[in-house]
């Protein structure tokens, strides 16, 4: 029985994922996104701690609180998705899977949306980041963009597997909207090249 997956150690969670008879893709994506958001939150806090005389304390604190809220929401969706997937598998063949399918699609959308929001927060924080954690912020941003795309891939897979018109009609427009937002995320591919370009 899967309850609160995030109450376990990282090692226990990883072992649980590999031991299941069903793929816990949504929970894995949410957990990855939550860790990336935590890294981003740390970069923002470190930037504030080391630039108290340069940054607007209230404004940056608000941004940090927003990131913390996203991180906590992703943790909750990790647990919810793990339970919903287990429920779906348990209900297979009973004709009562529609609610679990709906929740799994909702979960994919929310995990993607929250990952995009966190990525956009970090993207907007670039001019304020403390130099020593500048690269770490870029890593967190790349991880969040990857999580957002992975969650959309999961949603697309679910809609292919469950071609229920009510699900397709509801989630296809959300998929397209999130895809557009993900494409607005600007990623650094090589930190050395970026820094050399800035110095020129």
C-alpha positions in Angstrom: 0.0 0.0 0.0 1.4 3.4 -1.0 0.6 6.2 1.4 3.0 9.2 1.9 5.9 8.4 -0.4 7.7 11.6 0.5 7.9 10.6 4.2 10.5 8.0 3.3 14.2 8.5 2.8 15.5 9.2 -0.7 16.9 5.7 -0.8 13.6 4.1 0.4 11.6 6.1 -2.2 14.0 5.0 -5.0 13.7 1.4 -3.9 9.9 1.6 -3.8 9.8 3.0 -7.3 12.0 0.1 -8.7 10.0 -2.5 -6.7 6.5 -1.6 -7.9 4.6 -3.7 -10.4 3.5 -0.4 -12.1 5.5 2.6 -13.2 5.4 5.6 -10.7 6.3 8.2 -13.4 4.2 11.0 -12.0 5.5 10.6 -8.5 9.1 10.5 -9.8 8.7 13.6 -11.9 7.1 15.5 -9.0 9.8 14.4 -6.6 12.5 15.5 -9.1 10.8 18.9 -9.6 10.5 19.4 -5.8 14.2 18.8 -5.4 15.0 21.2 -8.2 12.7 23.8 -6.6 14.5 23.3 -3.3 17.8 23.9 -5.0 16.4 27.0 -6.6 15.1 28.2 -3.2 18.5 27.7 -1.7 20.1 29.8 -4.5 17.7 32.6 -3.8 18.2 32.5 -0.1 22.0 32.4 -0.4 21.8 35.3 -2.8 19.9 37.3 -0.3 22.1 36.4 2.6 25.2 37.5 0.7 23.7 40.7 -0.8 21.6 42.1 1.9 23.0 45.6 1.2 22.2 45.3 -2.6 18.8 43.5 -2.8 15.3 44.5 -1.8 14.8 42.3 1.2 11.0 42.3 1.1 10.8 41.6 -2.7 13.3 38.7 -2.6 11.7 37.2 0.5 8.4 37.2 -1.3 10.0 35.3 -4.2 11.6 32.8 -1.8 8.2 32.2 -0.1 6.6 31.6 -3.6 9.3 29.1 -4.4 8.8 27.4 -1.0 5.1 27.1 -1.7 5.7 25.6 -5.1 8.2 23.1 -3.6 5.6 22.0 -0.9 2.9 21.7 -3.5 5.1 19.5 -5.6 5.7 17.3 -2.6 2.0 17.0 -2.1 1.4 16.1 -5.7 4.2 13.4 -5.5 2.2 11.7 -2.7 -1.2 12.2 -4.5 0.1 10.8 -7.7 1.6 7.8 -6.1 -1.7 7.0 -4.4 -3.8 7.7 -7.5 -1.6 5.4 -9.6 -1.9 2.6 -7.0 -5.6 3.1 -6.9 -5.9 3.0 -10.6 -4.0 -0.3 -10.8 -6.1 -1.8 -8.0 -9.3 -0.8 -9.9 -8.4 -2.1 -13.3 -11.1 -4.4 -14.6 -13.7 -3.1 -12.3 -15.1 -0.4 -14.5 -14.5 2.2 -11.7 -11.2 3.7 -13.0 -12.6 7.0 -14.4 -12.0 9.0 -11.2 -8.4 7.7 -10.9 -7.7 8.5 -14.6 -9.0 12.1 -14.0 -6.8 12.5 -11.0 -3.7 11.2 -12.8 -4.3 13.6 -15.7 -4.9 16.5 -13.2 -1.7 15.5 -11.5 0.4 15.7 -14.7 -1.0 19.1 -15.5 -0.3 20.5 -12.0 3.2 19.0 -11.8 4.0 20.6 -15.2 2.4 23.9 -14.2 4.2 24.2 -10.9 7.5 23.3 -12.5 7.0 26.0 -15.1 6.1 28.5 -12.4 9.3 27.7 -10.4 11.4 27.9 -13.6 9.9 31.3 -14.4 10.7 32.5 -10.9 14.3 31.5 -11.3 14.5 32.9 -14.8 13.3 36.3 -13.4 15.9 36.0 -10.5 18.9 35.7 -12.8 19.9 39.4 -12.5 19.8 39.1 -8.7 21.6 35.8 -8.2 24.8 35.8 -6.1 27.7 34.9 -8.4 28.8 31.9 -6.4 25.5 30.1 -7.0 24.8 31.4 -10.4 25.5 28.1 -12.1 23.5 26.2 -9.5 20.5 28.3 -10.3 20.9 27.4 -14.0 21.0 23.7 -13.0 17.8 24.0 -11.0 16.2 25.8 -13.9 17.2 23.1 -16.3 15.9 20.4 -14.0 12.6 22.2 -13.6 12.2 22.6 -17.4 12.9 18.9 -17.8 10.3 18.0 -15.2 7.7 20.3 -16.8 8.3 18.6 -20.2 8.3 15.1 -18.6 4.9 15.8 -16.9 3.5 16.9 -20.3 4.8 13.7 -21.9 3.1 11.7 -19.2 -0.2 13.6 -19.8 0.1 12.9 -23.5 0.8 9.2 -22.8 -2.3 9.0 -20.6 -4.5 10.6 -23.2 -3.3 8.1 -25.8 -3.9 5.2 -23.4 -7.3 6.6 -22.3 -8.9 8.2 -25.4 -12.0 9.2 -23.4 -13.5 12.3 -25.2 -14.2 14.0 -21.9 -10.5 13.7 -20.9 -9.2 14.7 -24.3 -11.4 17.7 -24.6 -10.4 18.9 -21.1 -6.7 18.2 -21.2 -5.6 18.8 -24.8 -6.0 22.6 -24.5 -4.1 22.6 -21.2 -1.3 20.5 -22.8 -0.9 23.0 -25.6 -1.0 26.0 -23.2 1.7 24.5 -21.0 3.8 23.6 -24.0 3.8 27.2 -25.0 4.8 28.3 -21.5 7.6 25.8 -21.4 8.9 27.1 -24.7 9.3 30.5 -23.0 11.9 29.2 -20.6 15.3 30.2 -21.6 18.0 27.7 -20.7 21.8 27.9 -20.5 23.4 24.9 -22.3 27.1 25.7 -21.5 27.9 27.9 -18.4 31.5 28.6 -19.6 30.3 29.9 -23.0 27.7 32.1 -21.4 30.2 33.7 -19.0 32.7 34.3 -21.7 30.0 35.9 -23.9 29.0 38.2 -21.0 32.6 39.4 -20.5 33.0 40.5 -24.1 
